[in-house]
């Protein structure tokens, strides 16, 4: 499993995401075929994740359980992810 640092995901568009083991966040980002595990700048992979509908597109909010670092990721158009 590849790890992607929290500093490397600013501006990316997330096409797919899932949570494994309740806390680890796996992301597939536009332009990349493989899933990557999101790692915080504190080197932990323990996220509290929620989706937020916002004007201009949905967002994925991830908060590091360890250090409280907050990330806001863009989600690809709602089609894929709409319930
Ligand atoms: Zn952290």
PDB file of the backbone (N, CA, C, O) and the ligand in Angstrom, with CONECT records:
HET     ZN  A 101       1
ATOM      1  N   UNK A   1       0.839  -1.207   0.000  1.00  0.00           N
ATOM      2  CA  UNK A   1       0.000   0.000   0.000  1.00  0.00           C
ATOM      3  C   UNK A   1       0.872   1.254   0.000  1.00  0.00           C
ATOM      4  O   UNK A   1       1.791   1.396   0.806  1.00  0.00           O
ATOM      5  N   UNK A   2       0.564   2.138  -0.907  1.00  0.00           N
ATOM      6  CA  UNK A   2       1.295   3.389  -0.991  1.00  0.00           C
ATOM      7  C   UNK A   2       0.745   4.377   0.047  1.00  0.00           C
ATOM      8  O   UNK A   2      -0.456   4.385   0.319  1.00  0.00           O
ATOM      9  N   UNK A   3       1.597   5.185   0.609  1.00  0.00           N
ATOM     10  CA  UNK A   3       1.150   6.232   1.519  1.00  0.00           C
ATOM     11  C   UNK A   3       1.248   7.573   0.813  1.00  0.00           C
ATOM     12  O   UNK A   3       2.180   7.826   0.049  1.00  0.00           O
ATOM     13  N   UNK A   4       0.279   8.416   1.081  1.00  0.00           N
ATOM     14  CA  UNK A   4       0.352   9.770   0.568  1.00  0.00           C
ATOM     15  C   UNK A   4       0.291  10.708   1.768  1.00  0.00           C
ATOM     16  O   UNK A   4      -0.537  10.553   2.666  1.00  0.00           O
ATOM     17  N   UNK A   5       1.180  11.671   1.754  1.00  0.00           N
ATOM     18  CA  UNK A   5       1.252  12.586   2.892  1.00  0.00           C
ATOM     19  C   UNK A   5       0.152  13.638   2.802  1.00  0.00           C
ATOM     20  O   UNK A   5      -0.287  14.017   1.716  1.00  0.00           O
ATOM     21  N   UNK A   6      -0.275  14.092   3.960  1.00  0.00           N
ATOM     22  CA  UNK A   6      -1.302  15.124   4.013  1.00  0.00           C
ATOM     23  C   UNK A   6      -0.879  16.380   3.263  1.00  0.00           C
ATOM     24  O   UNK A   6      -1.726  17.139   2.791  1.00  0.00           O
ATOM     25  N   UNK A   7       0.412  16.597   3.153  1.00  0.00           N
ATOM     26  CA  UNK A   7       0.874  17.799   2.450  1.00  0.00           C
ATOM     27  C   UNK A   7       0.790  17.628   0.941  1.00  0.00           C
ATOM     28  O   UNK A   7       0.903  18.605   0.201  1.00  0.00           O
ATOM     29  N   UNK A   8       0.594  16.407   0.479  1.00  0.00           N
ATOM     30  CA  UNK A   8       0.583  16.154  -0.963  1.00  0.00           C
ATOM     31  C   UNK A   8      -0.814  16.136  -1.559  1.00  0.00           C
ATOM     32  O   UNK A   8      -0.965  15.957  -2.768  1.00  0.00           O
ATOM     33  N   UNK A   9      -1.823  16.316  -0.744  1.00  0.00           N
ATOM     34  CA  UNK A   9      -3.180  16.166  -1.259  1.00  0.00           C
ATOM     35  C   UNK A   9      -3.905  17.493  -1.438  1.00  0.00           C
ATOM     36  O   UNK A   9      -5.068  17.510  -1.842  1.00  0.00           O
ATOM     37  N   UNK A  10      -3.241  18.590  -1.147  1.00  0.00           N
ATOM     38  CA  UNK A  10      -3.941  19.857  -1.331  1.00  0.00           C
ATOM     39  C   UNK A  10      -4.163  20.082  -2.823  1.00  0.00           C
ATOM     40  O   UNK A  10      -3.233  19.997  -3.625  1.00  0.00           O
ATOM     41  N   UNK A  11      -5.396  20.367  -3.172  1.00  0.00           N
ATOM     42  CA  UNK A  11      -5.713  20.634  -4.562  1.00  0.00           C
ATOM     43  C   UNK A  11      -6.075  19.417  -5.387  1.00  0.00           C
ATOM     44  O   UNK A  11      -6.516  19.562  -6.527  1.00  0.00           O
ATOM     45  N   UNK A  12      -5.902  18.223  -4.846  1.00  0.00           N
ATOM     46  CA  UNK A  12      -6.272  17.047  -5.632  1.00  0.00           C
ATOM     47  C   UNK A  12      -7.794  16.870  -5.620  1.00  0.00           C
ATOM     48  O   UNK A  12      -8.494  17.391  -4.752  1.00  0.00           O
ATOM     49  N   UNK A  13      -8.275  16.123  -6.605  1.00  0.00           N
ATOM     50  CA  UNK A  13      -9.689  15.779  -6.638  1.00  0.00           C
ATOM     51  C   UNK A  13      -9.806  14.295  -6.333  1.00  0.00           C
ATOM     52  O   UNK A  13      -9.212  13.459  -7.013  1.00  0.00           O
ATOM     53  N   UNK A  14     -10.567  13.984  -5.319  1.00  0.00           N
ATOM     54  CA  UNK A  14     -10.742  12.597  -4.899  1.00  0.00           C
ATOM     55  C   UNK A  14     -11.867  11.972  -5.708  1.00  0.00           C
ATOM     56  O   UNK A  14     -12.985  12.486  -5.739  1.00  0.00           O
ATOM     57  N   UNK A  15     -11.561  10.862  -6.361  1.00  0.00           N
ATOM     58  CA  UNK A  15     -12.594  10.190  -7.143  1.00  0.00           C
ATOM     59  C   UNK A  15     -13.270   9.074  -6.347  1.00  0.00           C
ATOM     60  O   UNK A  15     -14.445   8.774  -6.554  1.00  0.00           O
ATOM     61  N   UNK A  16     -12.523   8.474  -5.448  1.00  0.00           N
ATOM     62  CA  UNK A  16     -13.076   7.402  -4.611  1.00  0.00           C
ATOM     63  C   UNK A  16     -12.397   7.439  -3.261  1.00  0.00           C
ATOM     64  O   UNK A  16     -11.226   7.803  -3.150  1.00  0.00           O
ATOM     65  N   UNK A  17     -13.134   7.064  -2.246  1.00  0.00           N
ATOM     66  CA  UNK A  17     -12.495   6.962  -0.940  1.00  0.00           C
ATOM     67  C   UNK A  17     -13.203   5.891  -0.113  1.00  0.00           C
ATOM     68  O   UNK A  17     -14.374   5.584  -0.336  1.00  0.00           O
ATOM     69  N   UNK A  18     -12.485   5.349   0.818  1.00  0.00           N
ATOM     70  CA  UNK A  18     -13.100   4.415   1.743  1.00  0.00           C
ATOM     71  C   UNK A  18     -12.266   4.383   3.018  1.00  0.00           C
ATOM     72  O   UNK A  18     -11.084   4.728   3.040  1.00  0.00           O
ATOM     73  N   UNK A  19     -12.933   3.957   4.063  1.00  0.00           N
ATOM     74  CA  UNK A  19     -12.277   3.865   5.358  1.00  0.00           C
ATOM     75  C   UNK A  19     -12.096   2.387   5.674  1.00  0.00           C
ATOM     76  O   UNK A  19     -13.038   1.603   5.561  1.00  0.00           O
ATOM     77  N   UNK A  20     -10.908   2.017   6.063  1.00  0.00           N
ATOM     78  CA  UNK A  20     -10.656   0.636   6.466  1.00  0.00           C
ATOM     79  C   UNK A  20     -10.177   0.626   7.911  1.00  0.00           C
ATOM     80  O   UNK A  20      -9.589   1.588   8.405  1.00  0.00           O
ATOM     81  N   UNK A  21     -10.447  -0.482   8.563  1.00  0.00           N
ATOM     82  CA  UNK A  21     -10.113  -0.611   9.991  1.00  0.00           C
ATOM     83  C   UNK A  21     -10.685   0.542  10.808  1.00  0.00           C
ATOM     84  O   UNK A  21     -10.122   0.916  11.837  1.00  0.00           O
ATOM     85  N   UNK A  22     -11.772   1.090  10.364  1.00  0.00           N
ATOM     86  CA  UNK A  22     -12.488   2.187  11.026  1.00  0.00           C
ATOM     87  C   UNK A  22     -11.780   3.535  10.967  1.00  0.00           C
ATOM     88  O   UNK A  22     -12.434   4.566  11.125  1.00  0.00           O
ATOM     89  N   UNK A  23     -10.510   3.564  10.754  1.00  0.00           N
ATOM     90  CA  UNK A  23      -9.782   4.824  10.914  1.00  0.00           C
ATOM     91  C   UNK A  23      -8.883   5.196   9.734  1.00  0.00           C
ATOM     92  O   UNK A  23      -8.566   6.369   9.538  1.00  0.00           O
ATOM     93  N   UNK A  24      -8.480   4.211   8.961  1.00  0.00           N
ATOM     94  CA  UNK A  24      -7.554   4.530   7.882  1.00  0.00           C
ATOM     95  C   UNK A  24      -8.312   4.967   6.649  1.00  0.00           C
ATOM     96  O   UNK A  24      -9.304   4.355   6.254  1.00  0.00           O
ATOM     97  N   UNK A  25      -7.829   6.027   6.057  1.00  0.00           N
ATOM     98  CA  UNK A  25      -8.513   6.600   4.908  1.00  0.00           C
ATOM     99  C   UNK A  25      -7.736   6.289   3.635  1.00  0.00           C
ATOM    100  O   UNK A  25      -6.587   6.699   3.473  1.00  0.00           O
ATOM    101  N   UNK A  26      -8.388   5.557   2.735  1.00  0.00           N
ATOM    102  CA  UNK A  26      -7.780   5.241   1.451  1.00  0.00           C
ATOM    103  C   UNK A  26      -8.398   6.127   0.385  1.00  0.00           C
ATOM    104  O   UNK A  26      -9.619   6.235   0.274  1.00  0.00           O
ATOM    105  N   UNK A  27      -7.545   6.753  -0.386  1.00  0.00           N
ATOM    106  CA  UNK A  27      -7.995   7.700  -1.389  1.00  0.00           C
ATOM    107  C   UNK A  27      -7.570   7.262  -2.773  1.00  0.00           C
ATOM    108  O   UNK A  27      -6.457   6.779  -2.978  1.00  0.00           O
ATOM    109  N   UNK A  28      -8.480   7.440  -3.724  1.00  0.00           N
ATOM    110  CA  UNK A  28      -8.087   7.375  -5.123  1.00  0.00           C
ATOM    111  C   UNK A  28      -8.276   8.781  -5.670  1.00  0.00           C
ATOM    112  O   UNK A  28      -9.368   9.343  -5.585  1.00  0.00           O
ATOM    113  N   UNK A  29      -7.238   9.339  -6.219  1.00  0.00           N
ATOM    114  CA  UNK A  29      -7.336  10.705  -6.707  1.00  0.00           C
ATOM    115  C   UNK A  29      -7.294  10.716  -8.216  1.00  0.00           C
ATOM    116  O   UNK A  29      -6.746   9.817  -8.854  1.00  0.00           O
ATOM    117  N   UNK A  30      -7.883  11.752  -8.768  1.00  0.00           N
ATOM    118  CA  UNK A  30      -7.982  11.877 -10.206  1.00  0.00           C
ATOM    119  C   UNK A  30      -6.589  11.807 -10.840  1.00  0.00           C
ATOM    120  O   UNK A  30      -5.651  12.465 -10.388  1.00  0.00           O
ATOM    121  N   UNK A  31      -6.476  11.002 -11.887  1.00  0.00           N
ATOM    122  CA  UNK A  31      -5.203  10.899 -12.592  1.00  0.00           C
ATOM    123  C   UNK A  31      -4.306   9.801 -12.054  1.00  0.00           C
ATOM    124  O   UNK A  31      -3.223   9.566 -12.590  1.00  0.00           O
ATOM    125  N   UNK A  32      -4.743   9.126 -11.000  1.00  0.00           N
ATOM    126  CA  UNK A  32      -3.936   8.038 -10.466  1.00  0.00           C
ATOM    127  C   UNK A  32      -4.780   6.786 -10.330  1.00  0.00           C
ATOM    128  O   UNK A  32      -5.924   6.830  -9.877  1.00  0.00           O
ATOM    129  N   UNK A  33      -4.198   5.674 -10.730  1.00  0.00           N
ATOM    130  CA  UNK A  33      -4.962   4.432 -10.777  1.00  0.00           C
ATOM    131  C   UNK A  33      -5.053   3.765  -9.412  1.00  0.00           C
ATOM    132  O   UNK A  33      -6.034   3.085  -9.108  1.00  0.00           O
ATOM    133  N   UNK A  34      -4.043   3.960  -8.605  1.00  0.00           N
ATOM    134  CA  UNK A  34      -3.965   3.186  -7.368  1.00  0.00           C
ATOM    135  C   UNK A  34      -4.455   3.960  -6.163  1.00  0.00           C
ATOM    136  O   UNK A  34      -4.359   5.185  -6.081  1.00  0.00           O
ATOM    137  N   UNK A  35      -4.978   3.194  -5.247  1.00  0.00           N
ATOM    138  CA  UNK A  35      -5.362   3.767  -3.962  1.00  0.00           C
ATOM    139  C   UNK A  35      -4.121   4.124  -3.155  1.00  0.00           C
ATOM    140  O   UNK A  35      -3.080   3.479  -3.270  1.00  0.00           O
ATOM    141  N   UNK A  36      -4.249   5.143  -2.354  1.00  0.00           N
ATOM    142  CA  UNK A  36      -3.152   5.477  -1.449  1.00  0.00           C
ATOM    143  C   UNK A  36      -3.730   5.731  -0.070  1.00  0.00           C
ATOM    144  O   UNK A  36      -4.852   6.214   0.079  1.00  0.00           O
ATOM    145  N   UNK A  37      -2.942   5.398   0.921  1.00  0.00           N
ATOM    146  CA  UNK A  37      -3.378   5.608   2.287  1.00  0.00           C
ATOM    147  C   UNK A  37      -2.922   6.991   2.736  1.00  0.00           C
ATOM    148  O   UNK A  37      -1.755   7.355   2.597  1.00  0.00           O
ATOM    149  N   UNK A  38      -3.850   7.734   3.266  1.00  0.00           N
ATOM    150  CA  UNK A  38      -3.530   9.090   3.692  1.00  0.00           C
ATOM    151  C   UNK A  38      -2.804   9.068   5.032  1.00  0.00           C
ATOM    152  O   UNK A  38      -3.280   8.506   6.018  1.00  0.00           O
ATOM    153  N   UNK A  39      -1.651   9.693   5.029  1.00  0.00           N
ATOM    154  CA  UNK A  39      -0.872   9.763   6.258  1.00  0.00           C
ATOM    155  C   UNK A  39      -0.740  11.218   6.690  1.00  0.00           C
ATOM    156  O   UNK A  39      -0.442  12.099   5.884  1.00  0.00           O
ATOM    157  N   UNK A  40      -0.966  11.444   7.961  1.00  0.00           N
ATOM    158  CA  UNK A  40      -0.882  12.802   8.481  1.00  0.00           C
ATOM    159  C   UNK A  40       0.577  13.253   8.584  1.00  0.00           C
ATOM    160  O   UNK A  40       1.502  12.443   8.528  1.00  0.00           O
ATOM    161  N   UNK A  41       0.752  14.539   8.731  1.00  0.00           N
ATOM    162  CA  UNK A  41       2.107  15.064   8.927  1.00  0.00           C
ATOM    163  C   UNK A  41       2.712  14.568  10.246  1.00  0.00           C
ATOM    164  O   UNK A  41       3.928  14.629  10.428  1.00  0.00           O
ATOM    165  N   UNK A  42       1.885  14.086  11.152  1.00  0.00           N
ATOM    166  CA  UNK A  42       2.391  13.525  12.405  1.00  0.00           C
ATOM    167  C   UNK A  42       2.701  12.035  12.258  1.00  0.00           C
ATOM    168  O   UNK A  42       3.005  11.352  13.236  1.00  0.00           O
ATOM    169  N   UNK A  43       2.618  11.543  11.020  1.00  0.00           N
ATOM    170  CA  UNK A  43       2.979  10.158  10.692  1.00  0.00           C
ATOM    171  C   UNK A  43       1.960   9.131  11.183  1.00  0.00           C
ATOM    172  O   UNK A  43       2.246   7.934  11.209  1.00  0.00           O
ATOM    173  N   UNK A  44       0.780   9.593  11.569  1.00  0.00           N
ATOM    174  CA  UNK A  44      -0.275   8.658  11.946  1.00  0.00           C
ATOM    175  C   UNK A  44      -1.290   8.569  10.809  1.00  0.00           C
ATOM    176  O   UNK A  44      -1.400   9.475   9.982  1.00  0.00           O
ATOM    177  N   UNK A  45      -2.021   7.469  10.785  1.00  0.00           N
ATOM    178  CA  UNK A  45      -3.044   7.270   9.760  1.00  0.00           C
ATOM    179  C   UNK A  45      -4.362   6.964  10.456  1.00  0.00           C
ATOM    180  O   UNK A  45      -4.963   5.911  10.241  1.00  0.00           O
ATOM    181  N   UNK A  46      -4.787   7.866  11.264  1.00  0.00           N
ATOM    182  CA  UNK A  46      -5.969   7.662  12.087  1.00  0.00           C
ATOM    183  C   UNK A  46      -6.879   8.877  11.902  1.00  0.00           C
ATOM    184  O   UNK A  46      -6.664   9.931  12.499  1.00  0.00           O
ATOM    185  N   UNK A  47      -7.890   8.705  11.068  1.00  0.00           N
ATOM    186  CA  UNK A  47      -8.696   9.843  10.632  1.00  0.00           C
ATOM    187  C   UNK A  47     -10.149   9.728  11.058  1.00  0.00           C
ATOM    188  O   UNK A  47     -10.723   8.640  11.123  1.00  0.00           O
ATOM    189  N   UNK A  48     -10.709  10.865  11.339  1.00  0.00           N
ATOM    190  CA  UNK A  48     -12.157  10.962  11.502  1.00  0.00           C
ATOM    191  C   UNK A  48     -12.656  11.619  10.216  1.00  0.00           C
ATOM    192  O   UNK A  48     -12.266  12.737   9.878  1.00  0.00           O
ATOM    193  N   UNK A  49     -13.519  10.907   9.516  1.00  0.00           N
ATOM    194  CA  UNK A  49     -13.862  11.323   8.158  1.00  0.00           C
ATOM    195  C   UNK A  49     -15.341  11.610   8.049  1.00  0.00           C
ATOM    196  O   UNK A  49     -16.167  10.853   8.557  1.00  0.00           O
ATOM    197  N   UNK A  50     -15.677  12.703   7.388  1.00  0.00           N
ATOM    198  CA  UNK A  50     -17.072  12.904   7.033  1.00  0.00           C
ATOM    199  C   UNK A  50     -17.167  13.648   5.720  1.00  0.00           C
ATOM    200  O   UNK A  50     -16.244  14.345   5.300  1.00  0.00           O
ATOM    201  N   UNK A  51     -18.318  13.477   5.083  1.00  0.00           N
ATOM    202  CA  UNK A  51     -18.562  14.141   3.827  1.00  0.00           C
ATOM    203  C   UNK A  51     -19.435  15.349   4.074  1.00  0.00           C
ATOM    204  O   UNK A  51     -20.313  15.334   4.937  1.00  0.00           O
ATOM    205  N   UNK A  52     -19.191  16.376   3.322  1.00  0.00           N
ATOM    206  CA  UNK A  52     -19.957  17.602   3.486  1.00  0.00           C
ATOM    207  C   UNK A  52     -20.407  18.070   2.117  1.00  0.00           C
ATOM    208  O   UNK A  52     -19.608  18.161   1.185  1.00  0.00           O
ATOM    209  N   UNK A  53     -21.683  18.365   2.002  1.00  0.00           N
ATOM    210  CA  UNK A  53     -22.170  18.958   0.759  1.00  0.00           C
ATOM    211  C   UNK A  53     -21.910  20.449   0.805  1.00  0.00           C
ATOM    212  O   UNK A  53     -22.213  21.118   1.793  1.00  0.00           O
ATOM    213  N   UNK A  54     -21.358  20.948  -0.255  1.00  0.00           N
ATOM    214  CA  UNK A  54     -21.073  22.369  -0.291  1.00  0.00           C
ATOM    215  C   UNK A  54     -21.393  22.900  -1.676  1.00  0.00           C
ATOM    216  O   UNK A  54     -21.426  22.155  -2.656  1.00  0.00           O
ATOM    217  N   UNK A  55     -21.621  24.173  -1.735  1.00  0.00           N
ATOM    218  CA  UNK A  55     -21.846  24.784  -3.021  1.00  0.00           C
ATOM    219  C   UNK A  55     -20.583  24.612  -3.867  1.00  0.00           C
ATOM    220  O   UNK A  55     -19.474  24.877  -3.403  1.00  0.00           O
ATOM    221  N   UNK A  56     -20.760  24.170  -5.098  1.00  0.00           N
ATOM    222  CA  UNK A  56     -19.602  23.971  -5.945  1.00  0.00           C
ATOM    223  C   UNK A  56     -18.997  22.590  -5.803  1.00  0.00           C
ATOM    224  O   UNK A  56     -17.937  22.323  -6.371  1.00  0.00           O
ATOM    225  N   UNK A  57     -19.643  21.707  -5.059  1.00  0.00           N
ATOM    226  CA  UNK A  57     -19.151  20.336  -4.997  1.00  0.00           C
ATOM    227  C   UNK A  57     -19.036  19.831  -3.581  1.00  0.00           C
ATOM    228  O   UNK A  57     -18.953  20.599  -2.623  1.00  0.00           O
ATOM    229  N   UNK A  58     -19.033  18.528  -3.475  1.00  0.00           N
ATOM    230  CA  UNK A  58     -18.916  17.927  -2.154  1.00  0.00           C
ATOM    231  C   UNK A  58     -17.473  17.928  -1.674  1.00  0.00           C
ATOM    232  O   UNK A  58     -16.527  17.926  -2.462  1.00  0.00           O
ATOM    233  N   UNK A  59     -17.343  17.932  -0.369  1.00  0.00           N
ATOM    234  CA  UNK A  59     -16.017  17.933   0.238  1.00  0.00           C
ATOM    235  C   UNK A  59     -15.900  16.730   1.153  1.00  0.00           C
ATOM    236  O   UNK A  59     -16.879  16.242   1.717  1.00  0.00           O
ATOM    237  N   UNK A  60     -14.686  16.282   1.274  1.00  0.00           N
ATOM    238  CA  UNK A  60     -14.382  15.242   2.237  1.00  0.00           C
ATOM    239  C   UNK A  60     -13.545  15.887   3.337  1.00  0.00           C
ATOM    240  O   UNK A  60     -12.470  16.431   3.087  1.00  0.00           O
ATOM    241  N   UNK A  61     -14.058  15.814   4.540  1.00  0.00           N
ATOM    242  CA  UNK A  61     -13.341  16.407   5.660  1.00  0.00           C
ATOM    243  C   UNK A  61     -12.677  15.301   6.474  1.00  0.00           C
ATOM    244  O   UNK A  61     -13.339  14.365   6.923  1.00  0.00           O
ATOM    245  N   UNK A  62     -11.387  15.416   6.655  1.00  0.00           N
ATOM    246  CA  UNK A  62     -10.650  14.427   7.434  1.00  0.00           C
ATOM    247  C   UNK A  62      -9.927  15.146   8.568  1.00  0.00           C
ATOM    248  O   UNK A  62      -9.208  16.121   8.354  1.00  0.00           O
ATOM    249  N   UNK A  63     -10.135  14.644   9.763  1.00  0.00           N
ATOM    250  CA  UNK A  63      -9.477  15.225  10.931  1.00  0.00           C
ATOM    251  C   UNK A  63      -8.589  14.160  11.555  1.00  0.00           C
ATOM    252  O   UNK A  63      -9.034  13.042  11.813  1.00  0.00           O
ATOM    253  N   UNK A  64      -7.350  14.506  11.791  1.00  0.00           N
ATOM    254  CA  UNK A  64      -6.421  13.556  12.402  1.00  0.00           C
ATOM    255  C   UNK A  64      -6.792  13.352  13.865  1.00  0.00           C
ATOM    256  O   UNK A  64      -6.923  14.305  14.632  1.00  0.00           O
ATOM    257  N   UNK A  65      -6.957  12.091  14.229  1.00  0.00           N
ATOM    258  CA  UNK A  65      -7.346  11.774  15.592  1.00  0.00           C
ATOM    259  C   UNK A  65      -6.216  12.064  16.567  1.00  0.00           C
ATOM    260  O   UNK A  65      -6.446  12.292  17.754  1.00  0.00           O
ATOM    261  N   UNK A  66      -5.012  12.054  16.058  1.00  0.00           N
ATOM    262  CA  UNK A  66      -3.847  12.217  16.927  1.00  0.00           C
ATOM    263  C   UNK A  66      -3.508  13.686  17.174  1.00  0.00           C
ATOM    264  O   UNK A  66      -3.386  14.109  18.324  1.00  0.00           O
ATOM    265  N   UNK A  67      -3.357  14.464  16.104  1.00  0.00           N
ATOM    266  CA  UNK A  67      -2.872  15.835  16.270  1.00  0.00           C
ATOM    267  C   UNK A  67      -3.928  16.886  15.935  1.00  0.00           C
ATOM    268  O   UNK A  67      -3.698  18.078  16.140  1.00  0.00           O
ATOM    269  N   UNK A  68      -5.074  16.461  15.428  1.00  0.00           N
ATOM    270  CA  UNK A  68      -6.135  17.414  15.155  1.00  0.00           C
ATOM    271  C   UNK A  68      -6.009  18.143  13.829  1.00  0.00           C
ATOM    272  O   UNK A  68      -6.804  19.032  13.523  1.00  0.00           O
ATOM    273  N   UNK A  69      -5.018  17.768  13.050  1.00  0.00           N
ATOM    274  CA  UNK A  69      -4.852  18.355  11.727  1.00  0.00           C
ATOM    275  C   UNK A  69      -6.121  18.135  10.895  1.00  0.00           C
ATOM    276  O   UNK A  69      -6.669  17.033  10.869  1.00  0.00           O
ATOM    277  N   UNK A  70      -6.577  19.183  10.223  1.00  0.00           N
ATOM    278  CA  UNK A  70      -7.799  19.054   9.422  1.00  0.00           C
ATOM    279  C   UNK A  70      -7.506  19.227   7.959  1.00  0.00           C
ATOM    280  O   UNK A  70      -6.818  20.165   7.556  1.00  0.00           O
ATOM    281  N   UNK A  71      -8.032  18.315   7.160  1.00  0.00           N
ATOM    282  CA  UNK A  71      -7.875  18.400   5.714  1.00  0.00           C
ATOM    283  C   UNK A  71      -9.243  18.509   5.080  1.00  0.00           C
ATOM    284  O   UNK A  71     -10.211  17.899   5.536  1.00  0.00           O
ATOM    285  N   UNK A  72      -9.308  19.289   4.030  1.00  0.00           N
ATOM    286  CA  UNK A  72     -10.538  19.397   3.270  1.00  0.00           C
ATOM    287  C   UNK A  72     -10.210  19.047   1.829  1.00  0.00           C
ATOM    288  O   UNK A  72      -9.449  19.745   1.157  1.00  0.00           O
ATOM    289  N   UNK A  73     -10.802  17.948   1.367  1.00  0.00           N
ATOM    290  CA  UNK A  73     -10.482  17.453   0.033  1.00  0.00           C
ATOM    291  C   UNK A  73     -11.685  17.613  -0.880  1.00  0.00           C
ATOM    292  O   UNK A  73     -12.833  17.457  -0.463  1.00  0.00           O
ATOM    293  N   UNK A  74     -11.399  17.923  -2.116  1.00  0.00           N
ATOM    294  CA  UNK A  74     -12.484  18.030  -3.089  1.00  0.00           C
ATOM    295  C   UNK A  74     -12.888  16.657  -3.580  1.00  0.00           C
ATOM    296  O   UNK A  74     -12.041  15.808  -3.859  1.00  0.00           O
ATOM    297  N   UNK A  75     -14.169  16.447  -3.682  1.00  0.00           N
ATOM    298  CA  UNK A  75     -14.688  15.202  -4.232  1.00  0.00           C
ATOM    299  C   UNK A  75     -15.166  15.448  -5.649  1.00  0.00           C
ATOM    300  O   UNK A  75     -15.748  16.486  -5.964  1.00  0.00           O
ATOM    301  N   UNK A  76     -14.903  14.468  -6.489  1.00  0.00           N
ATOM    302  CA  UNK A  76     -15.397  14.542  -7.846  1.00  0.00           C
ATOM    303  C   UNK A  76     -16.927  14.609  -7.825  1.00  0.00           C
ATOM    304  O   UNK A  76     -17.568  14.157  -6.876  1.00  0.00           O
ATOM    305  N   UNK A  77     -17.497  15.180  -8.888  1.00  0.00           N
ATOM    306  CA  UNK A  77     -18.932  15.395  -8.999  1.00  0.00           C
ATOM    307  C   UNK A  77     -19.794  14.370  -8.287  1.00  0.00           C
ATOM    308  O   UNK A  77     -19.419  13.203  -8.178  1.00  0.00           O
ATOM    309  N   UNK A  78     -20.920  14.795  -7.815  1.00  0.00           N
ATOM    310  CA  UNK A  78     -21.710  14.000  -6.881  1.00  0.00           C
ATOM    311  C   UNK A  78     -22.213  12.680  -7.453  1.00  0.00           C
ATOM    312  O   UNK A  78     -22.619  11.796  -6.699  1.00  0.00           O
ATOM    313  N   UNK A  79     -22.191  12.535  -8.785  1.00  0.00           N
ATOM    314  CA  UNK A  79     -22.748  11.336  -9.415  1.00  0.00           C
ATOM    315  C   UNK A  79     -22.282  10.041  -8.816  1.00  0.00           C
ATOM    316  O   UNK A  79     -23.085   9.159  -8.512  1.00  0.00           O
ATOM    317  N   UNK A  80     -20.997   9.925  -8.647  1.00  0.00           N
ATOM    318  CA  UNK A  80     -20.413   8.692  -8.146  1.00  0.00           C
ATOM    319  C   UNK A  80     -20.797   8.403  -6.708  1.00  0.00           C
ATOM    320  O   UNK A  80     -20.968   7.250  -6.314  1.00  0.00           O
ATOM    321  N   UNK A  81     -20.928   9.445  -5.945  1.00  0.00           N
ATOM    322  CA  UNK A  81     -20.975   9.276  -4.501  1.00  0.00           C
ATOM    323  C   UNK A  81     -22.360   9.488  -3.920  1.00  0.00           C
ATOM    324  O   UNK A  81     -22.588   9.255  -2.733  1.00  0.00           O
ATOM    325  N   UNK A  82     -23.276   9.929  -4.756  1.00  0.00           N
ATOM    326  CA  UNK A  82     -24.613  10.182  -4.235  1.00  0.00           C
ATOM    327  C   UNK A  82     -25.213   8.879  -3.718  1.00  0.00           C
ATOM    328  O   UNK A  82     -25.063   7.827  -4.340  1.00  0.00           O
ATOM    329  N   UNK A  83     -25.874   8.955  -2.608  1.00  0.00           N
ATOM    330  CA  UNK A  83     -26.465   7.758  -2.015  1.00  0.00           C
ATOM    331  C   UNK A  83     -27.711   7.374  -2.787  1.00  0.00           C
ATOM    332  O   UNK A  83     -28.366   6.387  -2.451  1.00  0.00           O
TER     333      UNK A  83
HETATM  334 ZN    ZN A 101      -1.872  14.079  12.745  1.00  0.00          ZN
END
